[in-house]
Structure formats: structure tokens, C-alpha cells
Amino acid sequence: MSVRLKIALSYLTLIFLFIGLGIYVIYSERYIASQMALLYKQYDQTALIGKELDEAESLVKALLITRLTLHEMLLDEPEAYQAFLESSELFDRHYETLVSVYERYVDGVLIGVDARSAEIELNRAKLAAIADRHDHFHEETLVVVDLVNDGQLDQAKMLLNEDVQAELMTLNQQVNDFEETAEQQLEQANETFDEAIHAVHFRVARLRLINILLIGLSILIAAGLSIWIGKMVSDPVNDLSLTAESIEQGTYELKRLPLLAKRRDEFGILARVFQRMANEIHSREQQLKEQIQQLYIKIDHKKQAQQVAEITETDFFQSLEAKASHYRQRSARSN
């Protein structure tokens, strides 16, 4: 595999690594946003139940005021009838508030999707039963009021004790049951909301830890790839430069080239070419040295011949040679 391809694959690995990290970060943000939306929804549900409970308590208070005003009417207290009408209007107002709360909630939620849809329908049914009971109670109280206005106090008391009081107790029991149901739903909603907050905190902390680990791992991988790419390029270049210096100095330390020549990339090709070049340079240098040595020998022989010729061509050497020839001739005659 070529160095260029290795570097390209390394950079592609880094690119895909950071793309994957970015995708995971985006997924984490969307997941956290979805969990926060779920928390907001559960918070709205809890607030709705709190509103239900407040209005139920107001209904109980309105019934209590109604009960007191009925007795005041029997005692012919001034403005008792007006207080009775106001308590009835107060009850109707809180009832309408509860109905509007449920209607707004149901309008914003698809049936079967929201977890509280069944509870809301049950509460609406109980509230409708309370409304029917209150209408019946209100009709009977109007009869009592008419009897009081006609001066028939005994019949009014009897009707109040036998029918109206029983209706009031039943209505009060229904409202108390509704209030208890709302309290139970509120406790359950608070527990669910607390569990959801804890779960979201846990998941956010886990996602934060995973993000930190992934970022750290990405940095380590990027650093490792950078070091690997650096060594993949710098080590062969360093070996080739040291070999070139040894060739320049004439030591010819080629021990690094065989290992580089085994590579299957551009550096392997360069090392093999460099190895052949170094061998050829070394061989030519040796041949040149031998030729220079032979040339030195030839030059020395020529100089010696020239020096001998110069000596033999002098008058002194020729005189000596003549004398030597004369002595050799005399020696031959004497013998």
C-alpha cells in the first residue's frame, strides 16, 4: 500500500470518527430535548392535578357555606338567602373552572396517547355526577326557601332534615371522594415526576460521561494516527538521509537500506533505487581508485625512466661509461 493511500485512509478515518462523534452529540442533544419535553408534560399534568385539588377544596368550602346558610335561613337570619345564592354561584363557578380545565387538557391531548386520559375521563364522569347531584340539591333547597318565605317553617325544617340534609351529605361525600381521588393522583403524579427527573438526570449524566469518553478516545486516536503518520514518513526519510551522509563521507553504511527496500510503498521503491545507486557509486569509486593507483604506478615508472635517461646522458656519466669500457677491454687483453 502506498504512503499516499495510507495517509488518505488515515485522514478518512479521522473524518469519519469526528463525523460519528458529531452525530452522537446531535443525538444526545435531541434525546435530552425529548426528555425535557416529557418532563414539561409531566409537570403540566402535576399542575393540572394541583388545580383539580384546589378547585375540589373550593367546592367543599362552597358546600360548607351552603349548609351554614341553610340553617341561617331557618333561623330567619338577615341576608341568609343572599348568602345562600352566593354560595351556590361560588359552587357553580368552581365547577365551571374544573370543567374548563379538563376541556383544555383533553383538547391538547389525543385520546389513548396520554397516560392520564383514562383518569381525566373518570374525573369528568365524577364531576358530572356531582353536578347532577348539586342541581337536584339546589332544586330541593329552592323548595325549602319557598316554604320559609311562605312561613311554613315546620315543613321547611322537616324537608331540610329529611331530604335536603341527606342530599347535602351525599353531595359532600361525592366532593370528598373527588378530592381524595385528586390527592391520590397528585401524589402519584409527584412520584412519577420525581422518578422522571431522576431518570433524566441519570441519562444526562451518562450521556455526558459517554461524550467525554468519546471525545477523549477521539483525541487519542487522532494523536496516535498523527504520530503513526509522522513516523511512517519521518523514519524512512531519516534513514535515507543518514545513508546519504555515510555515502558522502565514504563509509557506505547501507545497513538501513535492506529493511526499507522490503517496503511496498514509495519509500521501498526509493530505498531500492538508492541501494542500487549506492552500490554503483561504491563500485565506480573502487574502479576509479584502482585506475588512479595504476596511473600513479605508470607515472612513477616514467619518472624513473626520465631520471635514468637524464643521468646517462650527462658528460660525467658518459666519461665514466667510457672509462669502464676501457678497463673492461684491458682486462680482457691481459687475460
N, C-alpha and C positions, 0 to 999 in steps of 0.2 A: 504494500500500500504506500502510495506516495506521501511525502510530507505535506504537500498542499491539501490532499484529501483528508489526512489526519487532522490538520488544523481546521479545515472546514467542518468536519464531523464534530470536533470539539466545540466550536462556536455554535453549531446547530444544537448540540446537547445543552449548552448554557442557555440558548434562546428558548428551547422547549422547556427547560427547567424553570426559568423565570415566568414563562407563559403559564405553566401549570400552577406556579405559586400565585400568580395574579388571579387565575380562575378560582383557586381555592379561597383567596381573600375576598373576591366578589361573592362567592357562595356563602362565606361566613357572614358577610355584611347583610346579605339578603335573608339568611336564616335568622340572624339576630333581629332584623326588622320585622320578620314574620312573628317571631316570638314576642316582640314588644307590642305588635298589633293585637296578638292574642291576650296579652296582659291588659291592654287598654279595654278590650272587650269584656274581660272578666271583671275589670274594675267598674265598668258601666253596669254590669249585672249586679255587682255588690251594691253600687249606689242605688240601683233600682229597688233592690230589696230593702235597703235602708229607707228609701222613700215610701215603700209599701208599709213598713213598720211604723213610720211616723204618722202616716195617714190613718192607719188602723188605731193607733193610740188616740188620734183626734176623734175618730168615730166613737171610741169608748167614752171619751170625755163628753162628747155631744149627747150620748145616751144618758150619761150620769146627770147632765144638766136637764135633759128632758124629764127624767124621773123626779128630780127635785122640783121642777116647775109644775109637774102634775100635782104633787102634794100641796104646793103653794096655791094652786088653783082651787083645790078642795078647801083650803083654809081661807079662801077668798082674799088672798094677798093682792095688793095693787100691782099692776103691770105684770102679773104672773102669766097671763095669756100671751102678752107680747114676748116675754122671755121664752115661753114655750115655742112660739113661732120662730124666734131667732135660733133656738137650739135645733129645731127641725131644718131650718135653712143651713145651719152650720153642718149638720149631718149630710145634707144633700150636696153641699159644696165639697166636702172632703171625699164623698163618694164619687162625684164627678171628676175630681182630681185623680183618684185612683184609676178610674176608667180611662181617662186620657193618657195616663202613664202607660197602662197596658196597651192601649191602641198604638201609641208611638213606638212602643217596643216591638209589637207584632208587625207593624208596617215596615220596620227596618230589618226584619229577620225572615228568612224563608222557613216555612214550617218543615220540620224534620231535619233541618240542618243545625239549628241552635240547640244547645244542651238543655236550655230552660224552657223550651217551647211547651213541653208537657206540663211543667209546673205552672207556667203562665195561664194555660188553658184551664187548669184545675182551680187556680186562684180566681180567674174570671167567673167560673161557674159558682164558686162560693160567694163571690161578691154579688152576683146576680140573685142568688138565694137570699142574701142579706137585704138587697134592695126590695125584693118582693115582700119579705117579712116586714121591712120598715114601712112600705106602703100600706100593708094590712094594719100594722100598728098605728100608723098615722090616721087611717080611717076610723079606727075604734076610739082613738083619743079625741077626734073631732066630735064623735057622738057624746063622749064624756063632757066635752066643752059645751055642747048644746044643752045637755042636761043641767050643767052648772048654771048656764045662762038662764035657763027656764026655772031655776030654783029647786030642781029635783036633786038635791044633794044626796039623799039616801040611795036613789037609783044610780047616781054617778059614782058614789063610793063602792056600791056593790059591783057595778060594771068594771070599775077600776081594779078592785081586788080580785075579781074572778077572771076577767078576760084580759084587760089591758096589762095588768101586772104580769100575767103569765106570758103574754106576747112580748112584753119588755124583757123578761128573764130569758125567753128563748132567743130574742134578738141579741141580747147582751152575750149569751153563750156563743151564738154564731160569730159575733165580732171577736170574742176572746179566742175562739178556735182559729179564726183567721189570723189573729195577731200571733198566736203561738206558732202557727204554720210559718208565718213570715219570719219569726225569730229563729226557728229551726233552719229555714232556708238561708237566712243571713249567716248563721254560724257555719253552715255547710259551705256557703259561698266564700266566707272568710278563710276557712281551711283550704278550700280549693285555690283561692287566690294566693295564700301563703305558700302552698306547695308549688304553684306555678312560678312564683317569684324565685323560690329556692332552685327550682329546676332550670330556670333561665340563667340565674347567676352561675350555677354549676356548668351549664353548657357554654356560657360565655367565657368562663374561666378556662374550660377545657379547650375551646377554640383558640383563646389567646395563647395558651401553652403550646398547642399544636402549631400555631403560626410562628411563635418564637423558635420552636424546634425546626420547622421547615426553613425559616429564614437562616438560622444558624447552619443547617445542613447545606443549604444552597450556597452560602458563603464558603463553607469548607470545600464543597465540590468545585466551586469556581476557582478558589485558591489552588486546589490540587491540580485542576486542569491547566491553570496558568503556569504552575511550577513544572508540570509534565511537558507542556508545550515549550517552555523555556529550555528545559534540559534536552528535549528532543532536538532543538535547533542549536543551542549553545555548545553542548558537549561535542558533537561531531565537528563543529567549526573550530573549537578549541584544539581538538586532536589534530585536525588538518593544519592549523597554524603552527602548532608545536613541531609537527613533522616538517613543515616548510622551513622553519628556523633551523632544524637539525640538518636539512639538506643545504641550506645557506652556509652553515658553519662547517659542512663537510663530514659530519659524524654519521649521517644517514641512519638515524634511529627510526626504523619503519615498523616497529612492533605494534603501533596503534592501528596501522592500516589494515591488516588482515581481518580484525574484528569488524571494522567499518565496512570492509568490502563485502561482508556477508549480508549486509542490509539490502532490502529490496526496494529502496526508495532512491530519491535523488542523491542523498549523501552516499549511498552504496555505490552508485554509478560514479560519482565524483571520486570516491576513495579508490575504486579500481583503476580509473584513469590516472589518478595521482600516483598510485603504486607503479603502474607501468611507466609513467613518466619518470619517477624517481629511479627505477631500475635502469632505464635507458640513459638517464643523466649520469648515474654512477658508472655504468659500463663505458660510456663515452669518455668520462673523466679518466677512468683507468687506462683506456686506449690512448688518450691524449698524453697521459703521464709516461706511458711506455714509449710513445713516439718522441716525446721530449727527451727521455733518457737516451734513446738511440741517437737522437740528433746531437745530444751532448757528447756521446762517445765519438761520433764521426768528427765533430768539431775538435775534440781533443787529439784524435789521430792526425788530422790535417795540420793542427798547430805543431804537433811533434815533427811531422814531415817538413814543415816550413822551417822549424828551428834547426833541424838536421841539415837541410839544404843551405840555410844561411851560414851554418858553421863550416860545412865542407867547401863552400865557395869562397871563403876568405883566403888571402895570400898566406897567412900563417899556417892554416890547415893544409894548403897545397904544398907548402915548403916541407912541412912535416911528412906529408904523404910521399914526397919525392925522396926525402932522406930515408924514409922507411923502405922504399922500393930499392934504393941504392944499397942499403945494408942487407936486404934480402938477397940481392944479386951477388954481393961479395961473399956472403955466407955460402951461397950455392957454389961459387967457383972454388972457394977454399976446400970445400968438401969434395 
